[in-house]
Amino acid sequence: MVENDLDNNAREDGERRRQAAGENRLPPAIAVVVAALAYGLLPSELQFGPRLVMPVLSLLLLTAVVVTNPVRMNKESRWSRIASTMLACLIIVANLVGLGMLVASLSDEEASAPALLLGAVQVWLTGVIGFALLYWELDRGGPVARRTKPRSQLPPADWRFSQDENDDTVIEVKRSASTTSGWVPTFLDYAYMSLTNSSAFSPTDTMPLSARAKCLMGLQATAALFISLLVVARAVGSLGGGG
């Protein structure tokens, strides 16, 4: 009985800490600015349409969501949620278009190899940020819901983090478990997941649970693999041409 009471008290304390403050707006805002800059600086061979369309739209959508939660994310409306999701989807679509242009540019012998290789890195980086934003926005109802709603009222999780399953481990690890510490994933957790998925072409320590999570991670891994293969192919082709 005493042990059960202690566990219940720890869970209640963790729930209070989870809901104490909303997530900081700064990290995802910086990520959007970096993605806009990376896309805007792409080589002309990888641009589709006017260069500034995607960066300007991204910054406009970012402004709309920042107005709702300037510092801490503790409130949302239907429109702010739509704008946040549209922002992530815009970056992903622009990234996939850039990947398509990268594929097409390989057949152009006059295209600058260094510029295309740098462009491939920019496309890869934009993809990491875009998918991180979308994962962050979708999982468990989004960043506001994850902080403000009781866990029993959250939608089913799309991803399982290691902190979600540490409750029965040794005490020094258990302290960081979701149920006892109030831990909840933030944008940096989803950015790390997106980075590892684009680097290893598969999940690492965070497992997808829902069908949409698996589809999105599969799409991201496939796009990242294509970029890697294209870079290798271009490098080999340049060496062959030089020989």
HULINZI-V757366 format. One record per helix or strand. SS is the DSSP state (alpha for helix, beta for strand). FROM is the first residue (numbers start at 1). TO is the last residue. Records with the same first field share a line. If there is no record, write none. Layout:
BEGIN
SS: FROM-TO, FROM-TO
END
This chain:
BEGIN
alpha: 2-18, 26-40, 44-46, 52-68, 78-105, 113-141, 143-148, 151-153, 162-165, 171-174, 178-181, 187-200, 211-242
beta: 23-24, 72-73, 159-160, 207-208
END
